[in-house]
Amino acid sequence: MYDFLMTDEQKKLMEEVRDFVRWVPRQLILDMDADRVRFPKEYLVEAARRNLLGLRFPQEYGGRGLGWADEVIAIGEIGALNISLACLYSLVTIVGECIAEYGNDEQKEKYLRPTLSAALCTAEGLTEPRGGSDFFGATTTAERKGDYYILNGQKRFIVGAEGADYFMVYARTDPAKPPRDCMSVFLVDRSEGVEVKHVYGLMGTRGGGTGRLLFKDVKVPLANRVGEENEGSRIFYRMMIPERLTSAAGCIGMSRELIKLAARYSTRRKAFGTPIKNFEGVSFKIAESLTILDAMTSMIYTTAQAIDRGVPAAYGRRLVSETKKFATETAWNIVNQVMQVMGGIGYTNVYPVERALRDTRLIMIWTGTNEIMNLIIQHEFYKELAAEKAKTRDVEMDAEEALNEEEKIYE
């Protein structure tokens, strides 16, 4: 993040997070990638001890009452560790958003407060075997039975599942209604009979406790429904903000540190009798990577400020979708540029570049594939265009034959 744009308080926060990042044991990162650690709870406990979880939430529940601009500074620094740790950190702010914005006081006290202190760990149950990008194709159901709902179905690719004490789950509550009108959101305690299976051999982003959730006649108290019945779609649209903005922010630290790693390497590695940084084929890759890193950082920070200032919801969805798409594709580009600078040694586990490449491949898929980001971006833009009133110059008229209607044939 740009230090010169930060307030003194934000600079202090950045240093706090950097100190936390330095605390994380090297061995933990290695063990996570080797699947020797499936859920690093001690990492969340330490973040909570430093009061670094859920920065945006009210102080009365253990947060700091900060904004998205502050949150992305923190996540940007944590991204220097690995994608899994950045994601686990972000789960607190993702699920916390749902509880803070739509939950009642009892739910905030029972779930939000202990989540911010790491007394409870959480995960979001959204993706299903038959529906990843097709969210409204979800088949998990919750049938009302008096003061309870009976939950049946399954979710998969759930980051944090291994260590979660409760899950934020979307389920259909009225099969007679269209999918968009029958989704509801629940806070489901693991202890109520949720079965968690660790079934994936992941290419990267290991150690984050990714698993499958199985619900078989799980009893969920009515008190654990978030918001009104069948209000899940409204909550889902709001959840696009934390899901996608956190994914984007995590790209900053990782990309920055990899560029620095490659640049240092290029000053030491020699070929043809000179450091390889003296070859434009190498140094230009560093220059290109720095340029797109700064563009990505600017976009993330601007989007965070826009959300803080209350940008209209539809435009906010477009902004976070653009930001997630651009940031994750930029990170992928940077990792590949870095590996090219380092050559064959970058393809080995002597350096962390190969792990970063495996990790980064996933972030263009999760929280909505980047193709879905394009779908949302164009959809929201065309709606804006249709509603736009003349505020800017009509450049269509700036052509010699602009008034030649005979040539303007549309059908």
C-alpha positions as CSV (number, residue, x, y, z in Angstrom):
1,M,0.0,0.0,0.0
2,Y,1.1,3.6,-0.6
3,D,2.6,4.9,2.7
4,F,2.2,8.5,1.6
5,L,-1.6,8.1,1.2
6,M,-2.0,6.7,4.7
7,T,-2.9,8.5,7.9
8,D,-0.6,8.2,10.9
9,E,-3.1,5.7,12.4
10,Q,-3.0,3.6,9.2
11,K,0.8,3.6,9.2
12,K,0.8,2.4,12.8
13,L,-1.7,-0.3,11.9
14,M,0.5,-1.4,9.0
15,E,3.5,-1.7,11.3
16,E,1.4,-3.7,13.8
17,V,0.4,-6.2,11.1
18,R,4.0,-6.4,9.7
19,D,5.2,-7.3,13.2
20,F,2.5,-10.0,13.3
21,V,3.6,-11.3,9.9
22,R,7.2,-11.5,11.1
23,W,6.0,-13.5,14.1
24,V,4.5,-16.3,12.0
25,P,6.9,-19.3,12.2
26,R,8.6,-20.3,9.0
27,Q,7.9,-24.0,9.9
28,L,4.2,-23.3,10.0
29,I,4.2,-22.2,6.4
30,L,6.2,-25.2,5.3
31,D,4.0,-27.6,7.3
32,M,0.9,-26.1,5.8
33,D,2.1,-26.6,2.2
34,A,3.1,-30.2,3.1
35,D,-0.3,-30.9,4.5
36,R,1.2,-31.6,7.9
37,V,-1.0,-28.8,9.3
38,R,-4.6,-28.7,8.3
39,F,-5.8,-25.8,10.4
40,P,-3.4,-23.4,12.1
41,K,-5.6,-22.2,15.0
42,E,-2.7,-20.8,16.9
43,Y,-2.2,-18.2,14.0
44,L,-5.8,-16.9,14.6
45,V,-5.3,-16.9,18.3
46,E,-2.2,-14.8,18.1
47,A,-3.9,-12.4,15.6
48,A,-6.8,-12.0,18.1
49,R,-4.4,-11.5,21.0
50,R,-3.0,-8.5,19.1
51,N,-6.5,-7.3,18.4
52,L,-6.0,-7.7,14.6
53,L,-9.1,-9.7,13.8
54,G,-12.3,-8.1,12.5
55,L,-10.8,-4.6,12.4
56,R,-14.0,-3.1,10.8
57,F,-16.4,-4.3,13.5
58,P,-17.5,-2.3,16.6
59,Q,-15.2,-2.1,19.5
60,E,-18.0,-3.4,21.8
61,Y,-17.6,-6.8,20.1
62,G,-13.8,-6.7,20.1
63,G,-13.1,-5.0,16.8
64,R,-11.6,-1.5,16.2
65,G,-14.4,0.2,14.4
66,L,-12.2,0.9,11.4
67,G,-13.1,1.0,7.7
68,W,-12.4,-1.0,4.5
69,A,-9.4,1.2,3.7
70,D,-7.8,0.0,7.0
71,E,-8.8,-3.6,6.4
72,V,-7.2,-3.8,3.0
73,I,-3.9,-2.4,4.4
74,A,-3.9,-5.2,7.0
75,I,-4.8,-8.0,4.5
76,G,-2.4,-6.6,2.0
77,E,0.4,-7.2,4.5
78,I,-0.8,-10.6,5.6
79,G,-0.8,-11.7,1.9
80,A,3.0,-11.8,2.2
81,L,2.7,-15.0,4.2
82,N,0.6,-17.2,1.8
83,I,-2.8,-17.3,0.3
84,S,-4.2,-19.8,2.9
85,L,-3.3,-17.6,5.9
86,A,-4.7,-14.5,4.2
87,C,-7.9,-16.4,3.5
88,L,-8.3,-17.7,7.1
89,Y,-7.7,-14.1,8.3
90,S,-10.3,-12.8,5.9
91,L,-12.9,-15.4,6.9
92,V,-13.4,-13.5,10.1
93,T,-14.3,-10.3,8.2
94,I,-16.4,-12.2,5.6
95,V,-18.6,-14.1,8.1
96,G,-18.4,-11.2,10.5
97,E,-20.0,-8.9,7.8
98,C,-23.1,-11.1,7.7
99,I,-23.5,-11.1,11.5
100,A,-22.7,-7.5,12.0
101,E,-25.0,-6.2,9.2
102,Y,-27.9,-8.7,9.4
103,G,-27.6,-10.4,12.7
104,N,-29.4,-9.5,15.9
105,D,-27.8,-8.5,19.2
106,E,-27.9,-12.1,20.5
107,Q,-26.2,-13.5,17.4
108,K,-23.5,-10.8,17.7
109,E,-22.9,-11.6,21.3
110,K,-22.9,-15.4,20.8
111,Y,-20.9,-15.5,17.5
112,L,-19.3,-12.3,16.5
113,R,-17.6,-11.5,19.8
114,P,-16.0,-14.9,20.3
115,T,-15.0,-15.0,16.6
116,L,-13.0,-11.8,17.0
117,S,-11.3,-13.2,20.1
118,A,-10.6,-16.5,18.3
119,A,-12.6,-18.4,20.9
120,L,-14.7,-19.6,18.0
121,C,-13.5,-20.2,14.4
122,T,-15.8,-19.9,11.5
123,A,-16.2,-20.8,7.8
124,E,-18.6,-19.9,5.0
125,G,-20.8,-22.6,3.5
126,L,-21.6,-21.5,0.0
127,T,-20.3,-23.7,-2.8
128,E,-22.0,-27.0,-3.6
129,P,-20.9,-30.0,-5.7
130,R,-23.5,-29.1,-8.4
131,G,-23.2,-25.4,-8.0
132,G,-20.0,-23.3,-7.8
133,S,-20.6,-20.2,-9.9
134,D,-24.3,-21.1,-10.1
135,F,-25.1,-20.0,-6.6
136,F,-28.8,-20.1,-7.1
137,G,-28.6,-23.7,-8.2
138,A,-27.9,-24.7,-4.6
139,T,-29.9,-27.7,-3.4
140,T,-29.2,-27.6,0.4
141,T,-32.5,-27.2,2.1
142,A,-33.7,-26.0,5.5
143,E,-37.2,-27.1,6.5
144,R,-39.0,-25.3,9.3
145,K,-40.2,-27.5,12.1
146,G,-41.5,-25.2,14.9
147,D,-38.6,-23.5,16.6
148,Y,-36.0,-25.4,14.5
149,Y,-35.0,-25.9,10.9
150,I,-33.9,-29.3,9.6
151,L,-30.9,-28.8,7.4
152,N,-30.0,-31.3,4.6
153,G,-27.5,-31.2,1.9
154,Q,-23.8,-30.5,1.5
155,K,-21.2,-27.9,0.7
156,R,-17.7,-28.4,-0.7
157,F,-14.4,-26.5,-1.1
158,I,-15.1,-24.8,2.2
159,V,-11.9,-23.1,3.4
160,G,-11.5,-23.4,7.2
161,A,-14.0,-26.3,7.5
162,E,-11.5,-28.4,9.4
163,G,-11.2,-26.0,12.3
164,A,-14.5,-24.2,12.3
165,D,-16.8,-24.3,15.3
166,Y,-19.7,-22.9,13.3
167,F,-20.6,-22.2,9.7
168,M,-22.5,-19.5,7.8
169,V,-24.7,-21.6,5.5
170,Y,-27.0,-20.7,2.6
171,A,-30.0,-23.0,2.2
172,R,-33.3,-23.1,0.4
173,T,-36.3,-22.6,2.7
174,D,-39.2,-22.6,0.3
175,P,-39.0,-25.1,-2.6
176,A,-42.2,-23.6,-4.1
177,K,-40.5,-20.3,-4.8
178,P,-37.9,-19.5,-7.5
179,P,-34.3,-20.0,-6.2
180,R,-33.6,-16.3,-5.9
181,D,-36.6,-15.9,-3.6
182,C,-36.1,-18.8,-1.3
183,M,-32.6,-18.6,0.1
184,S,-32.0,-18.1,3.8
185,V,-28.9,-17.8,5.9
186,F,-28.1,-19.7,9.0
187,L,-25.3,-19.9,11.6
188,V,-24.9,-23.6,12.1
189,D,-23.0,-25.0,15.0
190,R,-20.7,-27.9,14.1
191,S,-21.7,-29.6,17.3
192,E,-25.2,-30.1,16.0
193,G,-24.1,-32.9,13.8
194,V,-22.3,-31.3,10.9
195,E,-20.0,-33.8,9.3
196,V,-16.7,-32.4,8.0
197,K,-14.6,-34.4,5.6
198,H,-11.1,-33.6,4.4
199,V,-11.2,-35.1,1.0
200,Y,-9.1,-32.9,-1.3
201,G,-5.6,-33.2,-2.5
202,L,-5.2,-29.5,-3.3
203,M,-2.6,-28.2,-5.9
204,G,-1.9,-25.2,-3.6
205,T,-3.4,-23.1,-0.8
206,R,-2.9,-26.0,1.5
207,G,-3.2,-26.0,5.3
208,G,-6.3,-23.8,5.3
209,G,-8.6,-26.6,6.5
210,T,-10.5,-27.0,3.2
211,G,-13.2,-29.7,3.4
212,R,-16.7,-30.8,2.6
213,L,-19.7,-30.2,4.9
214,L,-22.4,-32.8,5.1
215,F,-25.8,-31.9,6.7
216,K,-28.0,-34.8,7.5
217,D,-31.1,-33.8,9.5
218,V,-29.0,-31.2,11.3
219,K,-31.2,-29.2,13.8
220,V,-30.7,-25.5,13.5
221,P,-32.6,-23.3,16.0
222,L,-34.8,-20.6,14.6
223,A,-32.7,-18.2,16.7
224,N,-29.7,-19.0,14.4
225,R,-31.4,-17.8,11.2
226,V,-29.7,-14.5,10.1
227,G,-32.2,-12.0,8.9
228,E,-35.7,-12.9,7.7
229,E,-36.6,-16.2,6.0
230,N,-36.0,-16.1,2.2
231,E,-33.8,-13.0,2.6
232,G,-30.6,-14.8,1.7
233,S,-30.3,-13.3,-1.8
234,R,-30.1,-9.8,-0.3
235,I,-27.4,-11.0,2.1
236,F,-25.6,-12.8,-0.7
237,Y,-25.3,-9.6,-2.8
238,R,-23.9,-7.7,0.2
239,M,-21.4,-10.5,0.8
240,M,-19.8,-10.0,-2.6
241,I,-18.0,-7.0,-1.0
242,P,-16.0,-8.8,1.7
243,E,-15.5,-11.9,-0.3
244,R,-14.0,-10.2,-3.3
245,L,-12.3,-7.2,-1.7
246,T,-10.4,-9.5,0.7
247,S,-9.4,-11.8,-2.2
248,A,-8.0,-8.8,-4.0
249,A,-6.2,-7.3,-1.0
250,G,-4.4,-10.5,-0.3
251,C,-2.6,-10.2,-3.6
252,I,-0.7,-7.1,-2.6
253,G,1.8,-8.4,-0.1
254,M,2.5,-11.6,-2.0
255,S,3.1,-9.8,-5.3
256,R,5.2,-7.1,-3.7
257,E,7.5,-9.5,-1.9
258,L,8.0,-11.8,-4.9
259,I,9.0,-8.8,-7.0
260,K,11.6,-7.9,-4.4
261,L,12.8,-11.5,-4.2
262,A,13.3,-11.6,-8.0
263,A,15.0,-8.2,-8.1
264,R,17.5,-9.1,-5.4
265,Y,18.1,-12.4,-7.3
266,S,18.8,-10.5,-10.5
267,T,21.5,-8.4,-8.8
268,R,23.4,-11.5,-7.6
269,R,22.9,-14.0,-10.5
270,K,25.3,-13.5,-13.3
271,A,25.3,-14.7,-16.9
272,F,27.6,-13.8,-19.7
273,G,29.9,-12.1,-17.1
274,T,27.4,-9.6,-15.7
275,P,24.4,-9.5,-13.3
276,I,21.3,-10.5,-15.1
277,K,19.5,-7.2,-14.1
278,N,21.7,-5.6,-16.7
279,F,19.7,-7.4,-19.4
280,E,16.6,-5.6,-20.5
281,G,14.8,-8.9,-21.0
282,V,15.1,-9.3,-17.2
283,S,14.9,-5.8,-15.8
284,F,11.9,-4.9,-18.0
285,K,10.0,-7.8,-16.4
286,I,10.6,-6.2,-13.0
287,A,9.5,-2.8,-14.4
288,E,6.3,-4.3,-15.9
289,S,5.6,-6.2,-12.6
290,L,6.0,-3.0,-10.5
291,T,3.7,-1.1,-12.8
292,I,0.9,-3.5,-12.6
293,L,1.4,-4.0,-8.9
294,D,1.0,-0.2,-8.4
295,A,-2.1,-0.2,-10.6
296,M,-3.6,-3.1,-8.7
297,T,-2.8,-1.5,-5.3
298,S,-4.4,1.8,-6.5
299,M,-7.5,0.0,-7.6
300,I,-7.9,-1.9,-4.4
301,Y,-7.4,1.1,-2.2
302,T,-9.8,3.2,-4.3
303,T,-12.5,0.6,-4.1
304,A,-12.1,0.2,-0.4
305,Q,-12.5,4.0,0.0
306,A,-15.6,3.9,-2.3
307,I,-17.2,1.3,-0.1
308,D,-16.4,3.2,3.0
309,R,-18.0,6.3,1.6
310,G,-21.3,4.5,0.8
311,V,-21.1,4.0,-3.0
312,P,-24.5,2.8,-4.4
313,A,-24.8,-0.9,-4.0
314,A,-24.9,-1.9,-7.7
315,Y,-21.9,0.2,-8.5
316,G,-20.1,-1.3,-5.4
317,R,-20.8,-4.8,-6.8
318,R,-19.3,-3.8,-10.1
319,L,-16.2,-2.2,-8.4
320,V,-15.4,-5.1,-6.2
321,S,-15.9,-7.5,-9.1
322,E,-13.5,-5.5,-11.3
323,T,-11.0,-5.3,-8.4
324,K,-11.1,-9.0,-7.7
325,K,-10.7,-9.9,-11.3
326,F,-7.9,-7.4,-12.0
327,A,-6.0,-8.1,-8.7
328,T,-6.0,-11.9,-9.1
329,E,-5.0,-11.8,-12.7
330,T,-2.3,-9.3,-12.0
331,A,-0.9,-11.5,-9.2
332,W,-0.9,-14.5,-11.5
333,N,1.0,-12.4,-14.1
334,I,3.5,-11.2,-11.6
335,V,4.2,-14.7,-10.2
336,N,4.9,-15.9,-13.8
337,Q,7.1,-12.9,-14.5
338,V,9.1,-13.5,-11.3
339,M,9.5,-17.2,-12.2
340,Q,10.8,-16.2,-15.7
341,V,13.3,-13.8,-14.1
342,M,14.6,-16.6,-11.9
343,G,14.6,-19.3,-14.5
344,G,14.9,-22.9,-13.6
345,I,15.7,-22.4,-9.9
346,G,12.3,-20.6,-9.6
347,Y,10.6,-23.8,-10.5
348,T,12.1,-25.6,-7.5
349,N,11.3,-25.5,-3.8
350,V,14.6,-23.6,-3.2
351,Y,12.5,-20.5,-3.5
352,P,8.8,-19.9,-2.6
353,V,7.9,-18.9,-6.1
354,E,6.6,-22.3,-7.2
355,R,4.3,-22.4,-4.1
356,A,3.1,-18.9,-4.9
357,L,2.3,-20.0,-8.5
358,R,0.3,-23.0,-7.2
359,D,-1.5,-20.8,-4.6
360,T,-2.3,-18.0,-7.0
361,R,-4.0,-20.2,-9.6
362,L,-6.9,-20.7,-7.2
363,I,-7.7,-17.1,-6.5
364,M,-8.9,-16.6,-10.0
365,I,-11.5,-19.3,-9.3
366,W,-12.8,-18.8,-5.8
367,T,-15.4,-16.2,-4.6
368,G,-16.7,-16.3,-8.1
369,T,-14.6,-17.1,-11.1
370,N,-13.2,-14.2,-13.0
371,E,-15.6,-15.1,-15.9
372,I,-18.4,-14.5,-13.4
373,M,-16.7,-11.2,-12.5
374,N,-17.0,-10.2,-16.2
375,L,-20.6,-11.2,-16.2
376,I,-21.4,-8.9,-13.2
377,I,-19.2,-6.1,-14.5
378,Q,-20.9,-5.9,-17.9
379,H,-24.4,-6.5,-16.4
380,E,-24.1,-3.6,-14.0
381,F,-22.5,-1.3,-16.6
382,Y,-25.3,-1.9,-19.2
383,K,-27.8,-1.1,-16.4
384,E,-25.9,2.1,-15.7
385,L,-25.8,3.0,-19.4
386,A,-29.5,2.5,-19.8
387,A,-30.3,4.8,-16.9
388,E,-27.7,7.4,-17.7
389,K,-28.9,10.9,-18.4
390,A,-26.9,13.3,-20.6
391,K,-24.0,14.5,-18.4
392,T,-21.1,14.1,-20.7
393,R,-20.2,15.0,-24.2
394,D,-21.9,12.9,-26.9
395,V,-18.8,11.8,-28.8
396,E,-21.0,10.0,-31.4
397,M,-21.5,13.5,-32.9
398,D,-17.8,14.1,-33.3
399,A,-17.6,12.5,-36.8
400,E,-17.9,14.1,-40.2
401,E,-20.9,12.0,-41.2
402,A,-22.4,11.8,-37.7
403,L,-25.8,13.0,-39.0
404,N,-25.9,10.6,-41.9
405,E,-28.8,8.5,-40.5
406,E,-29.0,6.4,-43.7
407,E,-25.8,4.8,-42.8
408,K,-26.7,4.1,-39.2
409,I,-28.5,0.8,-39.6
410,Y,-29.0,-1.3,-36.4
411,E,-31.3,-4.1,-37.6
